[in-house]
Amino acid sequence: MIADLLLLVAAFGAGIMNAVAGGGSFLTFPALVFTGVPSIIANASSTVATFPGSFVSAWAYRKDFQPFEGVGMGPILVVSLIGSILGALLLLWTPQQTFDAAIPWLLGAATLLFAVGKHVTPYLKRAFTIGPATLLSVQFVIAIYGGYFGGAIGILMLALFALFGLDDIHRMNAMKTLLSGTLNAAAVVCFILAGKVWWYQTVIMFVGAILGGVAGPAVAKRMKQSHLRLIIIAIGTGMTVAFAVR
């Protein structure tokens, strides 16, 4: 019962975090592992449980959607889907022991990226901008990472959109949530077909993530994101240390 409650609360928090600033996997993945789920299955189950929340948040952001100049929705969705499938297959081909050893490094890198991304992006934006071809190419690489692990993927996409010249955070969040849901959906299909999902835990988190996804956009428009970012960084740092010790 306590484990179920932990999974529900973690998923609810992740749904809010993903809608506001990203980093939801810092909650869902460790919660699954700490309740006894093997790491690769936990990563797959976390993805399955949380991806609907991205679409719920995308629907809440529907009035903020605007096409990217010079980039159609079709191409960016296609590269996201293909990249995510490749990343998911890479995860499925990774030996359990290898992935266990990589977890602290993945969490640590994602936490560092989350912490510095917002501060580094303005400098990069002043130094150079990117065009449609580069946007699609980098999004493809991000999607591969998203299918494999996905920590701080929202920060990566927001940074990419900023380098493309966007500055409307609500417009950027709308596209981020849609693409996150799309690439996660592709990975979900791979994980389900491979039988790498523990459904009891996943269904519990599924409910929490949807509720969090509904609440997320309202939170995003009312609270100071700097406060939430500090919380996410603290969680990511704590989880990195915990997995390193473990």
Backbone hydrogen bonds, N-H to C=O, Kabsch-Sander energy under -0.5 kcal/mol:
donor,donor_aa,acceptor,acceptor_aa,energy
5,L,1,M,-2.2
6,L,2,I,-2.4
7,L,3,A,-2.2
8,L,4,D,-2.3
9,V,5,L,-2.7
10,A,6,L,-2.5
11,A,7,L,-2.2
12,F,8,L,-2.2
13,G,9,V,-2.6
14,A,10,A,-2.3
15,G,11,A,-2.3
16,I,12,F,-1.8
17,M,13,G,-2.7
18,N,14,A,-2.9
19,A,15,G,-1.4
20,V,16,I,-2.0
21,A,17,M,-2.7
22,G,17,M,-3.5
26,F,23,G,-1.7
27,L,24,G,-1.9
28,T,24,G,-1.9
29,F,25,S,-1.3
31,A,27,L,-1.9
32,L,28,T,-2.0
33,V,29,F,-2.2
34,F,30,P,-3.2
35,T,31,A,-0.8
35,T,32,L,-0.6
36,G,33,V,-1.8
37,V,32,L,-2.3
42,A,38,P,-3.0
43,N,39,S,-2.5
44,A,40,I,-2.2
45,S,41,I,-3.3
46,S,42,A,-2.6
47,T,43,N,-1.8
48,V,44,A,-2.3
49,A,45,S,-2.5
50,T,46,S,-1.9
51,F,47,T,-1.7
53,G,50,T,-0.8
54,S,50,T,-0.8
54,S,51,F,-0.8
55,F,51,F,-1.0
56,V,52,P,-2.1
57,S,53,G,-2.3
58,A,54,S,-2.4
59,W,55,F,-2.2
60,A,56,V,-1.8
61,Y,57,S,-1.6
62,R,59,W,-1.4
64,D,61,Y,-2.7
65,F,62,R,-1.0
68,F,71,V,-0.6
71,V,68,F,-2.0
76,I,72,G,-1.4
77,L,73,M,-2.0
78,V,74,G,-2.4
79,V,75,P,-2.4
80,S,76,I,-1.3
81,L,77,L,-2.2
82,I,78,V,-2.6
83,G,79,V,-2.2
84,S,80,S,-2.0
85,I,81,L,-2.1
86,L,82,I,-2.1
87,G,83,G,-2.3
88,A,84,S,-2.6
89,L,85,I,-2.4
90,L,86,L,-2.1
91,L,87,G,-2.0
92,L,88,A,-2.2
93,W,89,L,-1.7
94,T,90,L,-0.6
94,T,91,L,-1.1
99,F,95,P,-2.3
100,D,96,Q,-2.5
101,A,97,Q,-1.9
102,A,98,T,-1.5
103,I,99,F,-1.4
106,L,102,A,-2.7
107,L,103,I,-3.0
108,G,104,P,-2.6
109,A,105,W,-2.6
110,A,106,L,-2.4
111,T,107,L,-2.5
112,L,108,G,-2.5
113,L,109,A,-2.6
114,F,110,A,-2.5
115,A,111,T,-2.4
116,V,112,L,-2.4
117,G,113,L,-2.3
118,K,114,F,-0.5
119,H,116,V,-0.6
120,V,116,V,-2.5
121,T,117,G,-2.3
123,Y,119,H,-0.5
123,Y,120,V,-0.6
124,L,120,V,-2.1
125,K,121,T,-2.8
126,R,122,P,-1.9
127,A,123,Y,-1.7
128,F,124,L,-2.4
130,I,163,L,-1.7
135,L,131,G,-2.3
136,L,132,P,-2.3
137,S,133,A,-2.1
138,V,134,T,-2.8
139,Q,135,L,-2.3
140,F,136,L,-1.7
141,V,137,S,-1.5
142,I,138,V,-2.6
143,A,139,Q,-2.3
144,I,140,F,-1.7
145,Y,141,V,-2.1
146,G,142,I,-2.5
147,G,143,A,-2.4
148,Y,144,I,-1.6
149,F,145,Y,-3.1
150,G,145,Y,-1.1
153,I,150,G,-1.9
156,L,152,A,-1.7
157,M,153,I,-2.2
158,L,154,G,-2.5
159,A,155,I,-2.5
160,L,156,L,-2.2
161,F,157,M,-2.7
162,A,158,L,-2.0
163,L,159,A,-2.2
164,F,160,L,-1.3
165,G,162,A,-1.3
166,L,161,F,-2.2
169,I,167,D,-0.9
172,M,168,D,-2.5
173,N,169,I,-2.7
174,A,170,H,-2.1
175,M,171,R,-1.8
176,K,172,M,-2.6
177,T,173,N,-2.6
178,L,174,A,-1.8
179,L,175,M,-2.6
180,S,176,K,-2.6
181,G,177,T,-2.1
182,T,178,L,-2.2
183,L,179,L,-2.8
184,N,180,S,-2.1
185,A,181,G,-2.0
186,A,182,T,-1.6
187,A,183,L,-1.8
188,V,184,N,-2.6
189,V,185,A,-1.8
190,C,186,A,-1.5
191,F,187,A,-2.5
192,I,188,V,-2.7
193,L,189,V,-2.4
194,A,190,C,-1.8
195,G,192,I,-1.3
196,K,191,F,-2.5
199,W,197,V,-0.8
202,T,198,W,-1.9
203,V,199,W,-2.7
204,I,200,Y,-1.5
205,M,201,Q,-2.1
206,F,202,T,-2.4
207,V,203,V,-1.9
208,G,204,I,-1.6
209,A,205,M,-2.9
210,I,206,F,-1.9
211,L,207,V,-2.1
212,G,208,G,-2.3
213,G,209,A,-2.5
214,V,210,I,-2.0
215,A,211,L,-1.9
216,G,212,G,-2.2
219,V,215,A,-2.0
220,A,216,G,-2.8
221,K,217,P,-1.4
222,R,219,V,-1.3
223,M,219,V,-2.7
225,Q,223,M,-0.6
227,H,224,K,-0.8
228,L,224,K,-1.2
229,R,225,Q,-2.7
230,L,226,S,-1.7
231,I,227,H,-1.7
232,I,228,L,-2.6
233,I,229,R,-2.6
234,A,230,L,-2.2
235,I,231,I,-2.4
236,G,232,I,-2.9
237,T,233,I,-2.6
238,G,234,A,-2.5
239,M,235,I,-2.8
240,T,236,G,-2.1
241,V,237,T,-2.2
242,A,238,G,-2.5
243,F,239,M,-2.5
244,A,240,T,-2.1
245,V,241,V,-2.5
246,R,242,A,-2.4
